[in-house]
Structures are given as C-alpha cells and as structure tokens.
Amino acid sequence: MSEVFRIEGFRFFFYSNDHRPIHIHVRYGGGEAVFVVEDRVELRESQGLKALELRRARELAEEHKNLIVRKWNECLD
C-alpha cells in the first residue's frame, strides 16, 4: 500500500498491484471509498462513509488530482 497523502483525517492511497483506470482509495474513520481519477474524480464505490464525508473526500481528491496521477505513474506504470 502506498500512501499518497493524508489530510483532515482522510488517508489517500493505492495498492502496489492496482489496476487501471487510475483510482485512489480513501479511508476516513471506519469507512472507505474508491474514486476513479480521470478527467473528473468520480466515486466508484464506498462503505461506511456519510454523504458529507464522501463529498469532502471527492473535493480533496479533485484538489490533489495532479499529485495522485503523478504518484500513480511513478509507482504503477
């Protein structure tokens, strides 16, 4: 597991054997979500996160999209 960044209690990461499309896993509290990171950041799946937490996680992923893509390319491509 490679952590990309941590902010506001959200931990953004991907696994070393992850597959395309580019996506990021997010953990917050006891919940987790996965967002696809392409032209836009879109929710793929989630468990245990409230709507407000999901919205904030998506906003943070959107704000750090360039970092996510760069780290993905460094580690997985």
PyMOL Python script that loads the backbone (N, CA, C, O; Angstrom):
from pymol import cmd

cmd.read_pdbstr("""\
ATOM      1  N   MET A   1       0.845  -1.166   0.000  1.00  0.00           N
ATOM      2  CA  MET A   1       0.000   0.000   0.000  1.00  0.00           C
ATOM      3  C   MET A   1       0.899   1.240   0.000  1.00  0.00           C
ATOM      4  O   MET A   1       1.823   1.345   0.807  1.00  0.00           O
ATOM      5  N   SER A   2       0.625   2.161  -0.895  1.00  0.00           N
ATOM      6  CA  SER A   2       1.394   3.401  -0.992  1.00  0.00           C
ATOM      7  C   SER A   2       0.504   4.578  -0.628  1.00  0.00           C
ATOM      8  O   SER A   2      -0.467   4.874  -1.323  1.00  0.00           O
ATOM      9  N   GLU A   3       0.842   5.239   0.459  1.00  0.00           N
ATOM     10  CA  GLU A   3       0.079   6.423   0.840  1.00  0.00           C
ATOM     11  C   GLU A   3       0.497   7.570  -0.052  1.00  0.00           C
ATOM     12  O   GLU A   3       1.687   7.817  -0.249  1.00  0.00           O
ATOM     13  N   VAL A   4      -0.484   8.269  -0.590  1.00  0.00           N
ATOM     14  CA  VAL A   4      -0.218   9.415  -1.453  1.00  0.00           C
ATOM     15  C   VAL A   4      -0.219  10.691  -0.610  1.00  0.00           C
ATOM     16  O   VAL A   4       0.691  11.512  -0.726  1.00  0.00           O
ATOM     17  N   PHE A   5      -1.243  10.861   0.240  1.00  0.00           N
ATOM     18  CA  PHE A   5      -1.262  11.974   1.178  1.00  0.00           C
ATOM     19  C   PHE A   5      -2.324  11.726   2.244  1.00  0.00           C
ATOM     20  O   PHE A   5      -3.195  10.868   2.105  1.00  0.00           O
ATOM     21  N   ARG A   6      -2.215  12.511   3.312  1.00  0.00           N
ATOM     22  CA  ARG A   6      -3.145  12.431   4.431  1.00  0.00           C
ATOM     23  C   ARG A   6      -3.515  13.862   4.800  1.00  0.00           C
ATOM     24  O   ARG A   6      -2.643  14.713   4.981  1.00  0.00           O
ATOM     25  N   ILE A   7      -4.815  14.118   4.909  1.00  0.00           N
ATOM     26  CA  ILE A   7      -5.278  15.463   5.229  1.00  0.00           C
ATOM     27  C   ILE A   7      -6.656  15.385   5.891  1.00  0.00           C
ATOM     28  O   ILE A   7      -7.508  14.596   5.483  1.00  0.00           O
ATOM     29  N   GLU A   8      -6.859  16.208   6.909  1.00  0.00           N
ATOM     30  CA  GLU A   8      -8.146  16.302   7.600  1.00  0.00           C
ATOM     31  C   GLU A   8      -8.656  14.944   8.079  1.00  0.00           C
ATOM     32  O   GLU A   8      -9.866  14.739   8.174  1.00  0.00           O
ATOM     33  N   GLY A   9      -7.768  14.036   8.373  1.00  0.00           N
ATOM     34  CA  GLY A   9      -8.166  12.711   8.823  1.00  0.00           C
ATOM     35  C   GLY A   9      -8.437  11.724   7.697  1.00  0.00           C
ATOM     36  O   GLY A   9      -8.673  10.546   7.963  1.00  0.00           O
ATOM     37  N   PHE A  10      -8.410  12.176   6.444  1.00  0.00           N
ATOM     38  CA  PHE A  10      -8.592  11.304   5.275  1.00  0.00           C
ATOM     39  C   PHE A  10      -7.222  10.790   4.852  1.00  0.00           C
ATOM     40  O   PHE A  10      -6.254  11.548   4.797  1.00  0.00           O
ATOM     41  N   ARG A  11      -7.151   9.498   4.554  1.00  0.00           N
ATOM     42  CA  ARG A  11      -5.900   8.900   4.070  1.00  0.00           C
ATOM     43  C   ARG A  11      -6.129   8.424   2.642  1.00  0.00           C
ATOM     44  O   ARG A  11      -7.002   7.593   2.392  1.00  0.00           O
ATOM     45  N   PHE A  12      -5.351   8.945   1.716  1.00  0.00           N
ATOM     46  CA  PHE A  12      -5.470   8.629   0.295  1.00  0.00           C
ATOM     47  C   PHE A  12      -4.310   7.715  -0.089  1.00  0.00           C
ATOM     48  O   PHE A  12      -3.149   8.027   0.176  1.00  0.00           O
ATOM     49  N   PHE A  13      -4.633   6.586  -0.715  1.00  0.00           N
ATOM     50  CA  PHE A  13      -3.596   5.603  -1.022  1.00  0.00           C
ATOM     51  C   PHE A  13      -4.016   4.732  -2.189  1.00  0.00           C
ATOM     52  O   PHE A  13      -5.173   4.750  -2.610  1.00  0.00           O
ATOM     53  N   PHE A  14      -3.054   3.960  -2.711  1.00  0.00           N
ATOM     54  CA  PHE A  14      -3.359   2.898  -3.657  1.00  0.00           C
ATOM     55  C   PHE A  14      -2.485   1.707  -3.328  1.00  0.00           C
ATOM     56  O   PHE A  14      -1.501   1.819  -2.597  1.00  0.00           O
ATOM     57  N   TYR A  15      -2.860   0.560  -3.880  1.00  0.00           N
ATOM     58  CA  TYR A  15      -2.117  -0.676  -3.648  1.00  0.00           C
ATOM     59  C   TYR A  15      -1.085  -0.852  -4.747  1.00  0.00           C
ATOM     60  O   TYR A  15      -1.286  -0.411  -5.879  1.00  0.00           O
ATOM     61  N   SER A  16       0.019  -1.498  -4.406  1.00  0.00           N
ATOM     62  CA  SER A  16       1.118  -1.649  -5.360  1.00  0.00           C
ATOM     63  C   SER A  16       0.749  -2.498  -6.574  1.00  0.00           C
ATOM     64  O   SER A  16       1.416  -2.414  -7.605  1.00  0.00           O
ATOM     65  N   ASN A  17      -0.289  -3.302  -6.471  1.00  0.00           N
ATOM     66  CA  ASN A  17      -0.710  -4.133  -7.602  1.00  0.00           C
ATOM     67  C   ASN A  17      -2.023  -3.641  -8.211  1.00  0.00           C
ATOM     68  O   ASN A  17      -2.728  -4.407  -8.867  1.00  0.00           O
ATOM     69  N   ASP A  18      -2.350  -2.373  -7.997  1.00  0.00           N
ATOM     70  CA  ASP A  18      -3.607  -1.834  -8.515  1.00  0.00           C
ATOM     71  C   ASP A  18      -3.644  -1.849 -10.037  1.00  0.00           C
ATOM     72  O   ASP A  18      -2.612  -1.979 -10.695  1.00  0.00           O
ATOM     73  N   HIS A  19      -4.815  -1.717 -10.570  1.00  0.00           N
ATOM     74  CA  HIS A  19      -5.095  -1.824 -11.998  1.00  0.00           C
ATOM     75  C   HIS A  19      -5.678  -0.515 -12.498  1.00  0.00           C
ATOM     76  O   HIS A  19      -6.141   0.310 -11.710  1.00  0.00           O
ATOM     77  N   ARG A  20      -5.654  -0.330 -13.786  1.00  0.00           N
ATOM     78  CA  ARG A  20      -6.296   0.834 -14.412  1.00  0.00           C
ATOM     79  C   ARG A  20      -7.806   0.651 -14.398  1.00  0.00           C
ATOM     80  O   ARG A  20      -8.271  -0.486 -14.318  1.00  0.00           O
ATOM     81  N   PRO A  21      -8.568   1.687 -14.470  1.00  0.00           N
ATOM     82  CA  PRO A  21      -8.178   3.075 -14.616  1.00  0.00           C
ATOM     83  C   PRO A  21      -7.538   3.600 -13.330  1.00  0.00           C
ATOM     84  O   PRO A  21      -7.646   2.995 -12.263  1.00  0.00           O
ATOM     85  N   ILE A  22      -6.867   4.747 -13.468  1.00  0.00           N
ATOM     86  CA  ILE A  22      -6.261   5.365 -12.289  1.00  0.00           C
ATOM     87  C   ILE A  22      -7.366   5.626 -11.271  1.00  0.00           C
ATOM     88  O   ILE A  22      -8.404   6.207 -11.586  1.00  0.00           O
ATOM     89  N   HIS A  23      -7.115   5.181 -10.046  1.00  0.00           N
ATOM     90  CA  HIS A  23      -8.092   5.396  -8.980  1.00  0.00           C
ATOM     91  C   HIS A  23      -7.365   5.512  -7.651  1.00  0.00           C
ATOM     92  O   HIS A  23      -6.208   5.112  -7.518  1.00  0.00           O
ATOM     93  N   ILE A  24      -8.065   6.065  -6.673  1.00  0.00           N
ATOM     94  CA  ILE A  24      -7.477   6.282  -5.356  1.00  0.00           C
ATOM     95  C   ILE A  24      -8.427   5.741  -4.289  1.00  0.00           C
ATOM     96  O   ILE A  24      -9.639   5.938  -4.362  1.00  0.00           O
ATOM     97  N   HIS A  25      -7.863   5.063  -3.309  1.00  0.00           N
ATOM     98  CA  HIS A  25      -8.621   4.583  -2.159  1.00  0.00           C
ATOM     99  C   HIS A  25      -8.539   5.659  -1.082  1.00  0.00           C
ATOM    100  O   HIS A  25      -7.506   6.309  -0.922  1.00  0.00           O
ATOM    101  N   VAL A  26      -9.626   5.842  -0.350  1.00  0.00           N
ATOM    102  CA  VAL A  26      -9.675   6.837   0.711  1.00  0.00           C
ATOM    103  C   VAL A  26     -10.261   6.186   1.954  1.00  0.00           C
ATOM    104  O   VAL A  26     -11.324   5.569   1.895  1.00  0.00           O
ATOM    105  N   ARG A  27      -9.568   6.323   3.081  1.00  0.00           N
ATOM    106  CA  ARG A  27     -10.096   5.852   4.366  1.00  0.00           C
ATOM    107  C   ARG A  27     -10.305   7.032   5.279  1.00  0.00           C
ATOM    108  O   ARG A  27      -9.489   7.952   5.352  1.00  0.00           O
ATOM    109  N   TYR A  28     -11.423   6.978   5.972  1.00  0.00           N
ATOM    110  CA  TYR A  28     -11.740   8.004   6.959  1.00  0.00           C
ATOM    111  C   TYR A  28     -12.549   7.329   8.047  1.00  0.00           C
ATOM    112  O   TYR A  28     -13.585   6.724   7.771  1.00  0.00           O
ATOM    113  N   GLY A  29     -12.083   7.430   9.286  1.00  0.00           N
ATOM    114  CA  GLY A  29     -12.770   6.721  10.366  1.00  0.00           C
ATOM    115  C   GLY A  29     -12.801   5.241  10.035  1.00  0.00           C
ATOM    116  O   GLY A  29     -11.771   4.649   9.713  1.00  0.00           O
ATOM    117  N   GLY A  30     -13.969   4.648  10.112  1.00  0.00           N
ATOM    118  CA  GLY A  30     -14.113   3.234   9.793  1.00  0.00           C
ATOM    119  C   GLY A  30     -14.564   2.959   8.374  1.00  0.00           C
ATOM    120  O   GLY A  30     -14.828   1.810   8.023  1.00  0.00           O
ATOM    121  N   GLY A  31     -14.657   3.992   7.552  1.00  0.00           N
ATOM    122  CA  GLY A  31     -15.168   3.816   6.191  1.00  0.00           C
ATOM    123  C   GLY A  31     -14.087   3.922   5.143  1.00  0.00           C
ATOM    124  O   GLY A  31     -12.967   4.357   5.411  1.00  0.00           O
ATOM    125  N   GLU A  32     -14.451   3.514   3.940  1.00  0.00           N
ATOM    126  CA  GLU A  32     -13.526   3.572   2.802  1.00  0.00           C
ATOM    127  C   GLU A  32     -14.301   3.838   1.531  1.00  0.00           C
ATOM    128  O   GLU A  32     -15.451   3.424   1.389  1.00  0.00           O
ATOM    129  N   ALA A  33     -13.657   4.536   0.607  1.00  0.00           N
ATOM    130  CA  ALA A  33     -14.240   4.805  -0.703  1.00  0.00           C
ATOM    131  C   ALA A  33     -13.152   4.665  -1.755  1.00  0.00           C
ATOM    132  O   ALA A  33     -11.961   4.708  -1.447  1.00  0.00           O
ATOM    133  N   VAL A  34     -13.580   4.497  -2.999  1.00  0.00           N
ATOM    134  CA  VAL A  34     -12.658   4.450  -4.133  1.00  0.00           C
ATOM    135  C   VAL A  34     -13.172   5.438  -5.172  1.00  0.00           C
ATOM    136  O   VAL A  34     -14.345   5.420  -5.543  1.00  0.00           O
ATOM    137  N   PHE A  35     -12.272   6.299  -5.633  1.00  0.00           N
ATOM    138  CA  PHE A  35     -12.607   7.283  -6.654  1.00  0.00           C
ATOM    139  C   PHE A  35     -11.759   7.036  -7.891  1.00  0.00           C
ATOM    140  O   PHE A  35     -10.546   6.850  -7.790  1.00  0.00           O
ATOM    141  N   VAL A  36     -12.391   7.035  -9.050  1.00  0.00           N
ATOM    142  CA  VAL A  36     -11.681   6.971 -10.323  1.00  0.00           C
ATOM    143  C   VAL A  36     -11.180   8.384 -10.602  1.00  0.00           C
ATOM    144  O   VAL A  36     -11.918   9.356 -10.443  1.00  0.00           O
ATOM    145  N   VAL A  37      -9.922   8.490 -11.018  1.00  0.00           N
ATOM    146  CA  VAL A  37      -9.305   9.789 -11.257  1.00  0.00           C
ATOM    147  C   VAL A  37      -8.945   9.873 -12.729  1.00  0.00           C
ATOM    148  O   VAL A  37      -7.889   9.407 -13.158  1.00  0.00           O
ATOM    149  N   GLU A  38      -9.841  10.475 -13.488  1.00  0.00           N
ATOM    150  CA  GLU A  38      -9.584  10.676 -14.920  1.00  0.00           C
ATOM    151  C   GLU A  38      -9.812  12.144 -15.207  1.00  0.00           C
ATOM    152  O   GLU A  38      -9.262  12.986 -14.497  1.00  0.00           O
ATOM    153  N   ASP A  39     -10.596  12.492 -16.213  1.00  0.00           N
ATOM    154  CA  ASP A  39     -10.886  13.909 -16.463  1.00  0.00           C
ATOM    155  C   ASP A  39     -11.520  14.539 -15.233  1.00  0.00           C
ATOM    156  O   ASP A  39     -11.217  15.672 -14.861  1.00  0.00           O
ATOM    157  N   ARG A  40     -12.409  13.770 -14.615  1.00  0.00           N
ATOM    158  CA  ARG A  40     -13.058  14.184 -13.371  1.00  0.00           C
ATOM    159  C   ARG A  40     -12.809  13.105 -12.336  1.00  0.00           C
ATOM    160  O   ARG A  40     -12.462  11.973 -12.673  1.00  0.00           O
ATOM    161  N   VAL A  41     -12.985  13.459 -11.087  1.00  0.00           N
ATOM    162  CA  VAL A  41     -12.898  12.491  -9.997  1.00  0.00           C
ATOM    163  C   VAL A  41     -14.319  11.999  -9.734  1.00  0.00           C
ATOM    164  O   VAL A  41     -15.209  12.785  -9.409  1.00  0.00           O
ATOM    165  N   GLU A  42     -14.519  10.685  -9.878  1.00  0.00           N
ATOM    166  CA  GLU A  42     -15.860  10.117  -9.709  1.00  0.00           C
ATOM    167  C   GLU A  42     -15.838   8.958  -8.734  1.00  0.00           C
ATOM    168  O   GLU A  42     -14.926   8.132  -8.748  1.00  0.00           O
ATOM    169  N   LEU A  43     -16.852   8.907  -7.888  1.00  0.00           N
ATOM    170  CA  LEU A  43     -16.983   7.830  -6.918  1.00  0.00           C
ATOM    171  C   LEU A  43     -17.258   6.512  -7.626  1.00  0.00           C
ATOM    172  O   LEU A  43     -18.157   6.423  -8.462  1.00  0.00           O
ATOM    173  N   ARG A  44     -16.479   5.488  -7.288  1.00  0.00           N
ATOM    174  CA  ARG A  44     -16.706   4.145  -7.825  1.00  0.00           C
ATOM    175  C   ARG A  44     -17.446   3.278  -6.817  1.00  0.00           C
ATOM    176  O   ARG A  44     -18.366   2.543  -7.176  1.00  0.00           O
ATOM    177  N   GLU A  45     -17.037   3.368  -5.549  1.00  0.00           N
ATOM    178  CA  GLU A  45     -17.697   2.579  -4.511  1.00  0.00           C
ATOM    179  C   GLU A  45     -17.376   3.163  -3.148  1.00  0.00           C
ATOM    180  O   GLU A  45     -16.388   3.879  -2.984  1.00  0.00           O
ATOM    181  N   SER A  46     -18.217   2.853  -2.169  1.00  0.00           N
ATOM    182  CA  SER A  46     -17.937   3.302  -0.806  1.00  0.00           C
ATOM    183  C   SER A  46     -18.644   2.404   0.195  1.00  0.00           C
ATOM    184  O   SER A  46     -19.655   1.767  -0.099  1.00  0.00           O
ATOM    185  N   GLN A  47     -18.070   2.382   1.386  1.00  0.00           N
ATOM    186  CA  GLN A  47     -18.654   1.659   2.514  1.00  0.00           C
ATOM    187  C   GLN A  47     -18.382   2.449   3.777  1.00  0.00           C
ATOM    188  O   GLN A  47     -17.239   2.805   4.062  1.00  0.00           O
ATOM    189  N   GLY A  48     -19.423   2.719   4.525  1.00  0.00           N
ATOM    190  CA  GLY A  48     -19.268   3.286   5.844  1.00  0.00           C
ATOM    191  C   GLY A  48     -18.960   4.767   5.926  1.00  0.00           C
ATOM    192  O   GLY A  48     -18.654   5.266   7.009  1.00  0.00           O
ATOM    193  N   LEU A  49     -19.030   5.479   4.823  1.00  0.00           N
ATOM    194  CA  LEU A  49     -18.819   6.922   4.849  1.00  0.00           C
ATOM    195  C   LEU A  49     -20.144   7.643   4.633  1.00  0.00           C
ATOM    196  O   LEU A  49     -20.973   7.215   3.830  1.00  0.00           O
ATOM    197  N   LYS A  50     -20.334   8.738   5.357  1.00  0.00           N
ATOM    198  CA  LYS A  50     -21.536   9.562   5.215  1.00  0.00           C
ATOM    199  C   LYS A  50     -21.408  10.431   3.971  1.00  0.00           C
ATOM    200  O   LYS A  50     -20.309  10.645   3.460  1.00  0.00           O
ATOM    201  N   ALA A  51     -22.532  10.924   3.495  1.00  0.00           N
ATOM    202  CA  ALA A  51     -22.550  11.748   2.277  1.00  0.00           C
ATOM    203  C   ALA A  51     -21.619  12.948   2.403  1.00  0.00           C
ATOM    204  O   ALA A  51     -20.913  13.276   1.449  1.00  0.00           O
ATOM    205  N   LEU A  52     -21.601  13.603   3.546  1.00  0.00           N
ATOM    206  CA  LEU A  52     -20.732  14.759   3.750  1.00  0.00           C
ATOM    207  C   LEU A  52     -19.262  14.360   3.678  1.00  0.00           C
ATOM    208  O   LEU A  52     -18.449  15.098   3.121  1.00  0.00           O
ATOM    209  N   GLU A  53     -18.913  13.208   4.234  1.00  0.00           N
ATOM    210  CA  GLU A  53     -17.535  12.710   4.190  1.00  0.00           C
ATOM    211  C   GLU A  53     -17.128  12.346   2.760  1.00  0.00           C
ATOM    212  O   GLU A  53     -16.005  12.619   2.338  1.00  0.00           O
ATOM    213  N   LEU A  54     -18.038  11.738   2.033  1.00  0.00           N
ATOM    214  CA  LEU A  54     -17.763  11.394   0.631  1.00  0.00           C
ATOM    215  C   LEU A  54     -17.544  12.645  -0.207  1.00  0.00           C
ATOM    216  O   LEU A  54     -16.644  12.694  -1.046  1.00  0.00           O
ATOM    217  N   ARG A  55     -18.372  13.649   0.027  1.00  0.00           N
ATOM    218  CA  ARG A  55     -18.239  14.893  -0.725  1.00  0.00           C
ATOM    219  C   ARG A  55     -16.884  15.546  -0.443  1.00  0.00           C
ATOM    220  O   ARG A  55     -16.216  16.015  -1.365  1.00  0.00           O
ATOM    221  N   ARG A  56     -16.481  15.577   0.823  1.00  0.00           N
ATOM    222  CA  ARG A  56     -15.194  16.177   1.170  1.00  0.00           C
ATOM    223  C   ARG A  56     -14.031  15.368   0.604  1.00  0.00           C
ATOM    224  O   ARG A  56     -13.050  15.939   0.128  1.00  0.00           O
ATOM    225  N   ALA A  57     -14.136  14.042   0.654  1.00  0.00           N
ATOM    226  CA  ALA A  57     -13.088  13.187   0.088  1.00  0.00           C
ATOM    227  C   ALA A  57     -12.946  13.439  -1.408  1.00  0.00           C
ATOM    228  O   ALA A  57     -11.830  13.512  -1.921  1.00  0.00           O
ATOM    229  N   ARG A  58     -14.069  13.572  -2.110  1.00  0.00           N
ATOM    230  CA  ARG A  58     -14.020  13.845  -3.547  1.00  0.00           C
ATOM    231  C   ARG A  58     -13.398  15.212  -3.815  1.00  0.00           C
ATOM    232  O   ARG A  58     -12.599  15.360  -4.739  1.00  0.00           O
ATOM    233  N   GLU A  59     -13.759  16.206  -3.014  1.00  0.00           N
ATOM    234  CA  GLU A  59     -13.170  17.539  -3.179  1.00  0.00           C
ATOM    235  C   GLU A  59     -11.656  17.507  -2.985  1.00  0.00           C
ATOM    236  O   GLU A  59     -10.914  18.117  -3.754  1.00  0.00           O
ATOM    237  N   LEU A  60     -11.203  16.795  -1.956  1.00  0.00           N
ATOM    238  CA  LEU A  60      -9.765  16.699  -1.698  1.00  0.00           C
ATOM    239  C   LEU A  60      -9.048  15.959  -2.825  1.00  0.00           C
ATOM    240  O   LEU A  60      -7.949  16.341  -3.228  1.00  0.00           O
ATOM    241  N   ALA A  61      -9.674  14.902  -3.328  1.00  0.00           N
ATOM    242  CA  ALA A  61      -9.076  14.164  -4.446  1.00  0.00           C
ATOM    243  C   ALA A  61      -8.997  15.054  -5.686  1.00  0.00           C
ATOM    244  O   ALA A  61      -8.009  15.011  -6.418  1.00  0.00           O
ATOM    245  N   GLU A  62     -10.024  15.850  -5.920  1.00  0.00           N
ATOM    246  CA  GLU A  62     -10.032  16.763  -7.061  1.00  0.00           C
ATOM    247  C   GLU A  62      -8.928  17.811  -6.901  1.00  0.00           C
ATOM    248  O   GLU A  62      -8.221  18.115  -7.862  1.00  0.00           O
ATOM    249  N   GLU A  63      -8.776  18.361  -5.700  1.00  0.00           N
ATOM    250  CA  GLU A  63      -7.745  19.364  -5.437  1.00  0.00           C
ATOM    251  C   GLU A  63      -6.340  18.800  -5.630  1.00  0.00           C
ATOM    252  O   GLU A  63      -5.428  19.528  -6.021  1.00  0.00           O
ATOM    253  N   HIS A  64      -6.164  17.515  -5.359  1.00  0.00           N
ATOM    254  CA  HIS A  64      -4.845  16.887  -5.428  1.00  0.00           C
ATOM    255  C   HIS A  64      -4.732  15.897  -6.594  1.00  0.00           C
ATOM    256  O   HIS A  64      -3.898  14.992  -6.570  1.00  0.00           O
ATOM    257  N   LYS A  65      -5.561  16.076  -7.590  1.00  0.00           N
ATOM    258  CA  LYS A  65      -5.616  15.149  -8.726  1.00  0.00           C
ATOM    259  C   LYS A  65      -4.260  15.015  -9.425  1.00  0.00           C
ATOM    260  O   LYS A  65      -3.861  13.903  -9.771  1.00  0.00           O
ATOM    261  N   ASN A  66      -3.560  16.101  -9.634  1.00  0.00           N
ATOM    262  CA  ASN A  66      -2.252  16.029 -10.313  1.00  0.00           C
ATOM    263  C   ASN A  66      -1.262  15.197  -9.509  1.00  0.00           C
ATOM    264  O   ASN A  66      -0.501  14.415 -10.077  1.00  0.00           O
ATOM    265  N   LEU A  67      -1.270  15.362  -8.198  1.00  0.00           N
ATOM    266  CA  LEU A  67      -0.396  14.578  -7.328  1.00  0.00           C
ATOM    267  C   LEU A  67      -0.750  13.093  -7.413  1.00  0.00           C
ATOM    268  O   LEU A  67       0.142  12.250  -7.512  1.00  0.00           O
ATOM    269  N   ILE A  68      -2.034  12.770  -7.375  1.00  0.00           N
ATOM    270  CA  ILE A  68      -2.485  11.378  -7.446  1.00  0.00           C
ATOM    271  C   ILE A  68      -2.010  10.740  -8.754  1.00  0.00           C
ATOM    272  O   ILE A  68      -1.459   9.639  -8.744  1.00  0.00           O
ATOM    273  N   VAL A  69      -2.221  11.418  -9.861  1.00  0.00           N
ATOM    274  CA  VAL A  69      -1.828  10.883 -11.166  1.00  0.00           C
ATOM    275  C   VAL A  69      -0.313  10.730 -11.244  1.00  0.00           C
ATOM    276  O   VAL A  69       0.186   9.724 -11.747  1.00  0.00           O
ATOM    277  N   ARG A  70       0.418  11.722 -10.749  1.00  0.00           N
ATOM    278  CA  ARG A  70       1.885  11.639 -10.778  1.00  0.00           C
ATOM    279  C   ARG A  70       2.398  10.465  -9.958  1.00  0.00           C
ATOM    280  O   ARG A  70       3.271   9.728 -10.416  1.00  0.00           O
ATOM    281  N   LYS A  71       1.866  10.279  -8.744  1.00  0.00           N
ATOM    282  CA  LYS A  71       2.288   9.172  -7.888  1.00  0.00           C
ATOM    283  C   LYS A  71       1.910   7.834  -8.502  1.00  0.00           C
ATOM    284  O   LYS A  71       2.685   6.880  -8.426  1.00  0.00           O
ATOM    285  N   TRP A  72       0.734   7.750  -9.107  1.00  0.00           N
ATOM    286  CA  TRP A  72       0.311   6.516  -9.782  1.00  0.00           C
ATOM    287  C   TRP A  72       1.328   6.150 -10.868  1.00  0.00           C
ATOM    288  O   TRP A  72       1.793   5.013 -10.946  1.00  0.00           O
ATOM    289  N   ASN A  73       1.662   7.136 -11.701  1.00  0.00           N
ATOM    290  CA  ASN A  73       2.583   6.892 -12.800  1.00  0.00           C
ATOM    291  C   ASN A  73       3.977   6.519 -12.304  1.00  0.00           C
ATOM    292  O   ASN A  73       4.649   5.696 -12.926  1.00  0.00           O
ATOM    293  N   GLU A  74       4.418   7.104 -11.204  1.00  0.00           N
ATOM    294  CA  GLU A  74       5.727   6.777 -10.645  1.00  0.00           C
ATOM    295  C   GLU A  74       5.766   5.351 -10.091  1.00  0.00           C
ATOM    296  O   GLU A  74       6.770   4.651 -10.228  1.00  0.00           O
ATOM    297  N   CYS A  75       4.680   4.935  -9.475  1.00  0.00           N
ATOM    298  CA  CYS A  75       4.671   3.660  -8.756  1.00  0.00           C
ATOM    299  C   CYS A  75       4.082   2.491  -9.533  1.00  0.00           C
ATOM    300  O   CYS A  75       4.476   1.344  -9.318  1.00  0.00           O
ATOM    301  N   LEU A  76       3.144   2.768 -10.435  1.00  0.00           N
ATOM    302  CA  LEU A  76       2.393   1.657 -11.033  1.00  0.00           C
ATOM    303  C   LEU A  76       2.536   1.535 -12.538  1.00  0.00           C
ATOM    304  O   LEU A  76       2.212   0.483 -13.088  1.00  0.00           O
ATOM    305  N   ASP A  77       2.992   2.531 -13.205  1.00  0.00           N
ATOM    306  CA  ASP A  77       3.130   2.394 -14.670  1.00  0.00           C
ATOM    307  C   ASP A  77       4.513   1.916 -15.051  1.00  0.00           C
ATOM    308  O   ASP A  77       4.803   1.747 -16.235  1.00  0.00           O
TER     309      ASP A  77
END
""", "prot")
cmd.dss("prot")
cmd.show_as("cartoon", "prot")
cmd.util.cbc("prot")
cmd.orient("prot")
